[in-house]
């Protein structure tokens, strides 16, 4: 981080107009202190929300069980780090520019596109992880006991990450408008509700209950946070988001996951090469199908593949 800061600082100085040495101006800090404080609050509560289950489960579970849960959680969280973060980092500056210009129509288009793009990228992976958790984990961990324990909870955790993905565009919109109070308050409410529920579910169902608590928490975050965001920033958009942006891709992934569940026994008897080729083929077909049913991703994909004018429909 220190090296990155030095590189960024050098690049920033090189990009500035020539002139005398600059001076620090506190008025700029005064203009953004409320937003900075809100972001600090979201970061602190978000970090607590994401990691508190590990802290508590470390006390409530045996070490081996805790290790299996952490293994599955890390496997699921890779979807956020490898798939969601690049999309957010690429589109967030564009969204801020649209907000600065007051281009509400542009904000709406980018918002709908972001949701469909994230569903296309993340949900097919989540479906494959949920159905073929055992085989994915076997590629990574050559310990049958750990795989058997982690594969039970990985589908719940993958579902939780996938649900959280649907809230990312709304969160991006909130930050573009410098609106941090909603995210901070939601995090506090989620902590108050789901920490006690985590204990209840863990005591009753063990690792499976702890993973289910994570999925329930992310689903609640979506069901509460998205309508509140739309009520202030994108009025009358919830219906289109649900019916046009979410439903086609999500329904396809859920139906495909249900259909693929019946193939697991056949894959068990197949050799490793054929097995993983079939899993990769299922993911590719599902990702392509999800892109094709996404009204805003499909024309962009067509333009990339053909280099021509995107088809609309």
N, C-alpha and C positions, 0 to 999 in steps of 0.2 A: 504493500500500500504506500509506503514511504517513497519507494522508487517510482511508482506510478504517479504520485503527486508531483514529484520533481520533474518528470517527463512532461506532464500536462502543463505545469507552470512554465517550463521553458517554451513549449509550443504556443502557449497563450501570449507570452511576451513577444515572441517572434511575429505573431499575427497582429499585434497592436500597431497603430500608426507610430511613425518615428516621432520622437520628442523627448522632453526631459523626464526625469523619474516621476512615477506616479505617487500618489499619496492615498492612504486609506480614508474612505469617506463613510462616517458612521450613519449618515442619513439613509444609506442603502440598507444597512442592518435594521434600522428602525422600521423601514417599510416592510421587511419580510420576517420580522421576529415572530409574529403570530403564526405564520405559516410554518416557520422552522420549529417552533415549539409544538405545534400540532403534529408535525412529522416525527418529532422526537417521541411524542406520546404514542403515536401509532406504532413506531418501531419498537418501543419498549413493551407495550402490551401485546403486540404481535409476536415478538420473540418469546414472551412468557406463555402466550397461548399455544404456540407451536411446540414448545419444549417442556411445558409443565407436566404433560402426561408422562414423559420419560423420567422426570424427577420423581414423580409420585409412584410410578410403576416400579422404579428402582427400589422403593421401600416396600411395596406390597407384593412383588413377585420374587420368586427364586431367581438367582442370577442367570441360570440357563434360559428360563422363560423370558426374562427381560432382554437377553441377548437376541433371542429369536424375534421378538417384537421389533427391536431396533433394526435388525437386519431387514425385515419386511418393510419397515417405515422408510429406510434409506432407499430401498429399491423403488418404492412408489414415489418418493420425493424427487427422484431423478427426472421424472416427467416434468416437474415444475422448473427445475434448474436448466435442463437441456432443451426443453421445448417451449415453455411459456415465457421465460425470461427474455430470450432473443426477440420474440414477437413484441413484448412490452417495450423493450429498449428501442426497437425500430420505430414503433408507432407513437410512443408517448410524445416525442418532440413535435411530430406533425400535429397531434391533437392540441398541444399547447399553442401552436401557431394559429390553428383554426379558431381557438377560443380568443386569442388576442385580436384577431380580425373581426370577431363577432359573427363568424360564418356558421350559423346554427345548422343549415342544411348540410354543410360539409362535415360538421361534427356528427350528425346523424348517420351519414353515409359511412364514415370511418368507424363509428360505433358498431353498426350492423356488420360491416366487413370484419372487424376484429373478432366479434363473437363467432362468426362462421369459420374464420380462419383457425381460431383456437380449437373449435370442435373438430375440424378436419385434421389438425395436427395431433391433438391429444387423445380424443376419445377412441379412435381405433387402437392406439397403443394401450389405453386403459382396458379395453375389451380383451385384447390378447393377453395382457397380464392377468386379468381376472380368470380367464378360461384356462390358460396354460401356465399358471403360476409355478407349478412343480418343475416344468421343463426349463422355464426361464431361470429359476433359482439354481437348477442343477448345472447350468452353464457357468454360474458364478461361484457357487459353494458346493464342494464335493464332500458333503457331509449329509448323509441321508436323514439323520435325526433332525438336524437343523432345517433341512428342506421340508420335512414332513410337518414341523411345527410352524414354520414361516408361511407355507403355502395356504394355511387355514385363514390367516389374517390378511394376507396380501390383497385379495379381492376387495375387502372392505376399505383398505387404505388407498388402493388405486381409485375406487369409486369416490372417496373423499377428495382426492387431488383433482379428479375430473370435475366434480361439482364446484370446487374452488375456482377452477379455470373459468367457469361461466361468470364469475363475479369480477374477474380481472378487468374487463372493459369498463364496467361501472366504476371500479376503483380508479382506473386511469382517468376517467372523466371527472371524478371528484377532485383529484389532484390537479388536473388541468385548470379547474376553476378555483384552486386554492381553498377547497372545502375539506378540512381535515376533522372537523368535530364529529361527523357521522361515523367515520372509521374508528375513531378513538372510543366513542361511546359503545359502538357495536362490540368492539373487542372486550370492553369491560363487562358488558352483559353476557357475552359468551363465556368468559372466565367464571362469572358468578353462577351460571347455570350448569355448565358442562364439567366443571371440576367435581362437584358433588355427584353428578350423574356418572362420571368416570369411575368413582369408587364403587357405586352401586353395581354398575354393569361388570366391573372387573371382579368383584367379590362373587357375583352370581355366575358369570360365564367365562372368567379368566381372560386369556388373550383375545379371544373372539369378541368378548364384550368391550374390551378396551378399544379394539379396532372399530367396532360398530359405533362407539361413542364419537370417534373422529369423523366418521362419515355423517353421522347425525348432526354434528356441529357444523360441518361445511354446508350441509343442506339447509340448515336453519339460517346460516349467514347469507346464503343465496336468497331464500324466500323472504327474508326481512330486508336485506340490504338493497336488492335490486329495485323493488317497488319504491322504497324511500328515495333512492337516487333519481328514478324517473319522475317522481312527483315534483322534484325541484328543478331538475336539469333537462330532462327529456320527457315532457308531458305527452301522454297518449301514445307512448311507444311500446308499452309492455306487451300489448296484444301481438304486434308485429314481431317483436323479439321472440316471444314464445312460439308462435305458430310458424313463422317463416324462417327465423334464424336458428332456433334450437331444435324444434320438433323433427324436421327431416333427418338431420345428421344423427341426433341422439337416438331416434327410433331405429334407424338403420343399424347403429352399433349395438343397441340392446338386443334386437332381433338376431343379428349375426352372432352375438355372444351366446344366445340361447341355442342357436343351431349348431355352433361349433362345440358346445359342451358334449354333444353326442359322439364326437370324433376322438375324444381323449383315450378311450380304450383301444381303439385301432392304432393310435399313435404309440401307445405303450408297447404294442407288439412290433412296431416298425423299428428299423435301425436308426441310430442317431442322425445320420446324414439325411435320410428321407424325412425323419420327424421334424427336424429344424427347417428343412426346405419347405415342408407343408405349412409350418407355422409362419414362416416369412411370406409365403405365397398368400396365406389367409390375411395377414396384415396388409400386404400391398393391395389386394383386391378390396379390402374394407376401406382403406385410405382413399383409393381411387373412387369407390362408390360414394363415400362421404363427400368428396370434393364435387362429384357430379350432381348430387342432390342439393348442394349449397348454391343458392341463387346468385350470390355475389362472388364466391370463389370460382365457380365454373367459368365465367367469362374471362377472369384474370388468368386462369390456367390455360384457357384456349389461346389467349394472346401470347403467353410465354411459349407455348408449344408451336404456334404457327408464325409468330412475329407479325400478325395482322391485327385487324380491328376486332376487339372482343365481341363475342356474341352475347346478346342479352336475352332474357326470357324470364 
